[in-house]
């Protein structure tokens, strides 16, 4: 980021996290388990801000068209653990399956407990003119520069 900003002072740098899309491998694995009525372990103690590729793509277009520059965080608004995220996904496809098994990672994995952009910035710098509905949730653009 620093090198890009040094060379291109009007660059737009987009940070995001928790990207997902319709054919994401996590959904594929979950659906395979659902097909065989096999339990699927999902962490309840690790948080992220799931962000759809639709949100990211639409955000890039809007930010580009608005001639924005600097560092911008693009993410959907919900802070979720993996269990709740997958439960929402199962509900969205119309299943009432109980294959999800909430598990605790504890210190067994080297993933921070909270990678959620929503909790880091608490929407303090929300650029309201860019908020819009997308196919999963409300998108949220946060300028940090």
N, C-alpha and C positions, 0 to 999 in steps of 0.2 A: 504494500500500500504506500509506504513512504517513497519508494523508488518511483512509482507511478505518479504520485502527487508532485514529486520533485521535477519530473520530466514534463508532465502535463498538468499544469495548475488548475485547469478547468475540467479535469476528469470526473466522471461519475463512478464511484466505487460502491457497489451494492453488497451488503452483508446480509446473510440469511441463514437459516438453520432448520433442521427437521423437515427437509423437503420430502414430499410424497407425491405420487401420481397414481392414476387408476391401476396401472399394472405393476406397482411397486412390489419388490420381492417379499416384503413383510406381509402384504395382503395375499400374495400367491401362496405363501407358506400357511397362513391362517386358513385360507379356503381349502387347501389340501387336507389340513387337519379336520376341518368342518365336514368335508366329504366322507372322511373315515371315522367321524365322531370321536376324534382323539383330542385329548387336552392340549392346550397351547399355553405355555408359560409366558407371562408378561409382567415386567417390573412395575411395582407400585411405588417404588421409592426413587425413581429417576424421572425428572421433568424436562420437557422440551416445549417448544412452540411449533406444533405441526404446521407446515406451510405448504400449500398446494402449488404445484407448478403453474397452475392457472393464475394464482395470485402473483407469483414471481413474474411471469410473462406479461401480464397486464400492467404490473407496476413498472417494469422496464419501459414499456411503450409510453405510459403516462409521464414518467420522469424524463424520458428523452424528449417527448413533445413539449414539455414544460421547460426545457433547456436547463435542468437542474445539474448541479455539480457538487462535488464534495463526497462525503461518506454518508450513506443512507442505509438504515436497516429496513428490510422488507420482510414482514411476517404476518401471519394470521393472528387474530387476537387471543385465541385460547391457549392457556397454559395447562398442559395435560401430562399425566404420566402415561406410560405406554398402555397399561391396562385400560384406562378410561378412553384413550384414543381408539383402541381396537374395539372396545365395546360400542363406541359411537359408530364405527365403521360397520360392525355387524348389524346394528339397528338400521343403518342407512340402506342396507341391502335387503332388509325385511326379514331377518332371522332373529329368533329368540333363543338362540343357542346358548348353552352354558359351558362351552368348551374352554373358556378363558379361565386360567388359573393364576391368581395374583401371587407373584413371588417377590421376595426381597433380595436385592443384589447385595446390600450391605457394602462391605469393603472388599468383596470378592472380585469386583471389576474396577478398572481404572477410568471410570466415567464419572465426572462430577455429578452431584445430586441434582443440580439445577442448571440446565443449559438454556433455559427459557429466556428469549429476548424480551418477552412481555414483562417478566418480573424484574429484569435488569434495569429497564428504563421506565417502567410503570407508565408508559404512554405520556410522559411529560412533554415530549417534543412532537406530538402527533401533528401531522400536516393534514388538517381536516379536508381540504379540497381534494385530496387524493383518495379519501376513503370511498369504498364502493362495495357492493355485494358481489361475491363470486360464487362459484358452485359449491364451495364448502363452508366458508364463514366470511365474516367481514375482513377485508384486508386492512393492514395497518402499515403506514409508512412513517418511519421515525428518522428525522435528520439528526445526526450526531455531530456534524461539522459546523 
